[in-house]
Structures are given as C-alpha cells and as structure tokens.
C-alpha cells in the first residue's frame, strides 16, 4: 500500500500543471492580501463600532420598509458582535459573515486568517477536482492502467491507495493555504493579532462564543473534510466512467457552485448531500450538525461502494 501511495504522489508532483496551479493559487492569495492592505485605512475602531451599531439598530427597526440585501439574521448577528466589541473595548475586526457597508472596520491578520476558507476555499476545491479527475483518467490515456491492473495488487488496494493519497494531498493543501495566509497576513498586518481569540456569534444561544484561534481553524478544517472527500470520490468515479478530463472538471465545478447557491436550498434539497457536505457552515447555527454529518457519511459509503464496484468490473482488455 505504501509503495502504491508513494508512486501516486510521485506522479502527481512530477506534473508541470501541478506547480502551475499552485503558483496561480499563491498569486491569488498574495493579490488578495495586498489589495486588503492597500484598502485598509487607519480608523478609530471604537468610534467605528459605535457608528456601525447605531446604524444597524436603525436598519433593524425599519427592516420591513427598507430594501436591504442583508438578511435579518446577518443584521442581528452584526448588532450582537458590535455591542460586544463596544462593551469590551475591542480594537480589532470581529465581524465575519457580514459587515455594514456604510462603516469601515479595519481588517488585521487574525480576521483574514479566520476568513481563509471564505476567500480561498475555491483554490483547494479546484486543485482537488483536478487531481481526482486526472489520477485515473491519465492512466487510461497513457495506457499505464493496464500495467497497474496486471500487477499483484488487489483492485481494492489500488483504489484505496489513490484515495488515501488524495486525502493526504487535501491535508497538505489545507495546511499550505492556511500557512501562506498566516505568513502573508502577519507580514502585511503584523503577527501580534494571532494571539487574540476567535470570536463568533452563536445563533442558538444568542450569545458570543470565544475560543483559541488555532482550535477554531482546526475545527473549521475538520468540518470541511466531508466535502473534500466527496469531491474526491465523485472525481474518481467520473474518471472511471469517462476519460474526458475537461468534462469531468466542469461537472465537479458545477456541483460545487450549485452547493454554494443558497436560494436552491429548501425543505427537500437540504437533504441532498451537495447542499450539506460543507458542515462548517452549520457551526454556531440552529441546525443540528449530526444530521448532515450522517448524510455525508452515508453519501461517502454509497459513492465509494459504487466506485469500487465499477473499478473491479472494469475489463483490462477494453481499457
């Protein structure tokens, strides 16, 4: 198994496309941080929170008569966080999900790190889609799949080695993106804010939750894993069914984009796995995470079973 995984990693990191995509991802993260720095004006933060709080209270009181894109829940969340910031004399940005566009709260390295997945999840997702859709398809195209399947390895072991390899790459990508954001944010905004806690509004208790920043980022990363694993399995499944890499990438990107469209979620679609695979979005909400975790686990088992069945039935002569 280890030898198979080692070979898979070597093949992935021998591709020129791997480094091109990584450099593009790095450029995106760097550009975003530089843009944030250039647009981050020095403000009296306490005064800005006061202004934001008074402004949002006024919006909440007249919400029904105003045409506002922000949801009622977002406004209530902002008001609670703004009030907390005023009462505790907080001098940094603790607003995550939304911000009053009429009042500027300066960003810092900590707030940018917390928003890493909001800003750069697409980088991780696209790389995973590329790796998962090509790890089998390219072997069909080059004909190396015939050599692999004739070796004294069970097909289950071959498939598992590819999945474990992709999971390892996922963890590596997560760590790399977080590390790059942490370093760039620290260089541009100062590293001192990383000593501060992560602060979130809890919809269930209608109160503020605080926790260690490292623990918070680890929790978010773990909650993202079901989505990443499901993307890997779908990518491999598409790779077994068809050798059309471009089409497979487009299908997976389409599924990911669909999963982010809130207006498609209703009492029926909320139980479809693509709309609940990102468990991190249910944290600190009234939604029971356990239900969606079960849906993701069941979906993983079904997709893996289907993938293994098709892979085992594949005729080497017709490959």
N, C-alpha and C positions, 0 to 999 in steps of 0.2 A: 504493500500500500504506500509506504513512504517513498519508494522508488518511483512509483507511478505519479505521485503528487509532485515530486521533485522534477520529473520530466515535464509535467504540465506547466509548472512555474517557469522553467527554463524557456519553454516555447512562447509563453506569454511575454516574458521580458526580453526575448530576442526580436520581437516585432518593433519596427520603427514607429508604427502607428501608436503603440503604447506610450512612447515618450512624447510623441507629438500631442496626443490628447492630454497627457499630464502637464505639458508646458502650457497648453491652452487654458487648462483649469487654473494653473498657477497665475497666469496673466489676468484671468477674470477676478480672482481673489485680490491680487495686487491692485488692479484698477479700481475695484470697489472701495478698498481701504483708502487709497489716495484720494478718490472722489469724496469719501466721507470726511477725510481730514481737511480738504480744501473748502468744504461747505460747513465745517464745524466752527461756528463763531463763538467767541467768549461771551457768556451771558451771566447775569446774576441769577443763578439757578433757583434760589429760594423765591425770588420775585417771579420767575417764570412759572414755577409750580403754583403760586398764588393766582396768577393770571389764568393758567390752564384750568385750575379748579373752579374759579368763578365763572369762566366761560362755559365749561362743561355742565355746571349746575344749571345755567341758564338754558343751555341746549336741552337738557333732560326735562326741565319744566315745560318747555314748549315743543317737545319732540313730535307730537302728533300734527302740529301745524307747520313744521319745518320740513323741507325736502333734503334729508341728510342721508348720505350713503352709509355712514357708520351704523352698525346695528345697535339696538338698545343695550344689549349685553356688553358690547365693547365700551360704550359710554359709561355704564355703571362700573365696569372694571377700572376704567381710567380715573373716575372720580374717587374710588376707594384707594387706588395707588397714589394719586395726587394728594389726597388727605393724609395718607400715611407718611408721605415724603415731607409734608409741611409740619406735621406733629413731631417727627423725628429729626427734623432739620437735615434731611438728606441732600447732598450736594452733587448727586450723580443721577443718571437716567435709569429709572426702574420700570419704564413703560416698554412692554414687549409686543403685545398684539396690535396695538394701535396708538396713535398719538394725535392730539389736537393740532390740526394743520395751521391754526392761527397762532400757535405758541410754540416756539422752538426750545426743546430741552436738549442741550449738547450731549453728544454721544461720547463714550470712552471705550477703552479696550475691553472692559468687562461686558458692557452691553453688546458690543459687536461679537464677542465670543459666544454669548448666550444666543444670539441670533444667527449663529453659523449655519444651522440646518435650514432656517428660513431663507437664507440668502444663497447657500451653495449646495443644497441637497441635490439639485439637478446635476451637478458635476459628478457626484458619487453615483447617482442613478444612471447617467449616460455611460459612464465607464463600465458599470456592472452590466448594462444592457449589451454593450459592445463585446465584452469578454464572454458573457454567457451565450450570446448568439453565434459567436465565431469559434468557440472552443471545440465544438463538434463539426460545424459546417466546413471549416477549413480543412479538417482531416478528410472529409468526404471529397472535397475539391482536389486535394493533393494526392488522395489515394492511400494515405498513411493509416486510415481507419482499418483497412484490410489487414495490414501488418499487425496492428494493435490487437484486433479481434482474434487473430490466429495464435497469439502468444498464450502461454499457460496461465492466464488470468481469468477468473470468472467475470462475466459481464457486470455483475453487481458491484464487484470490487473496482472495476474500471470506471463505472458511473459514479460511485461514491468518491473515488479519488478526485474526479473533476469537480464534484460538488464541494468537497472539503477544501479543495484548492481555491475555489471561488469565494467560499466563506472566509478563508484566510486573507484573500485579497481585499474583501469587504472590510474586514477589521483593520487592515493596513491602510486602506483609503480613508476610513473614518479617523484613525489616529493622525494620518498625514494632513488631512484638511484642517482638523482641529489645531494641530501643532503649527501649521502655516499661519492660520488666523491668529493664534495666540502670539506668535513671534511678530508678525506684521502689526497687529494691534498694539502690542507692547512698544515696538519701536516708534510708531507714529503718535500714540496717545499716552505712553507711559505704562510701565508694568505694575505700578502701585495699586491700581484698581482691582487687580486679580485677588487681592487679599480680602475684598468685600464679598458679602454673601449674595447668593441668587435669591431674588425676591419675586414671588408670583402671587397673583390673586386666585384664591380658591373659591370657585363658584358654589360649591356645596356648602361650605361653612360661612360664606360671605365675609371672609377674613383674609389676612395676609399670611402666607407661608414663607418662611426664610430657611435656607439650607446652605450648606457648604457648596461653593461653586463647582469644585471638582466632582462632588457627588451628584450634583444636578446634571452636569454634562454627561456623566456616565449613565444616569437614569434615562436621559433622552436618547442616548446612543443605543441602549439595550431595547428601548421601545421602538426604535426604527428597524431593528433586525428582522422581524417578521416580514416587513415589506421588501427588504433587500433579498431575503431568502426566496420569497415568492417570485420576485422578478428573475432571480437566477434559474429557478425551476421552469418557469414559463419560457425563458430564453433557451434553455437546453431542450425543452420539448419542441419548440419551433425549429431548433437546429436539427433534431432527429427527423422531423416531418418534411422539412424543405431545406434546400441548400441556398435559398435566396436570402443572403445576409441582409441586404438593404431593406427588403420587405419585412423581415423579422424585426429589425431595429425600429422600423416605422410602427409596426404593430405594438411593440412594447412601449415605445414612447407615447403612442396614442392611449394605451391603457393607463399609463402614469398620469398623463394630462387629464384624462377623464376622472381619475381618482381625486384630483385636486379641485374639481368643479363643484362647489357647494350646492348650487341650485339643482343638481341632479340627485341629491340625497333626499329621500323621503322615507316613509314608514316601510316601504318594500325594499328599495335599493340599499338601505343602510345595512342590510344583512348580506349583500354581495361582497365578496372578500376584498375587491379592489377599493371599496369605499371605507374599509375598516382595517386595512393592513398597516396603516401608519398609526400605531397605538399611541404615539407621543401626543397626538392632537386631542386625545381624550383625557390627558392628565389634568388635574385641577378643575374638572368639569363634573356635571351631574351624571354623566354617562358612566355605567359600570364597565370598567376595563375588562373584567373577566370574560364577559360575553363575547367581546370582539377578539380577545386572545384565543378563545376556544374556536371561533370561526377561522382564524388564521391558522391554527394548528391543524384543524380538520382539512383545510384547503391545502396545506403543505403535504399532508399524508396522501390526499387524493392525487395531487399533481405528481408527487414522487412515485406513487404506485403506477400511475398511467405512463410516466416516463420510463420506468423500469420495464414495464410490460412491453412497450413498443421497442425499446432498445434490445431486449432479449429476443424478440421475434424477428429482428432485422436479419435479412439474408445477406451473408457476406458476398455471395456471387453477384447480387444485384446492386451492391454498393459501388 
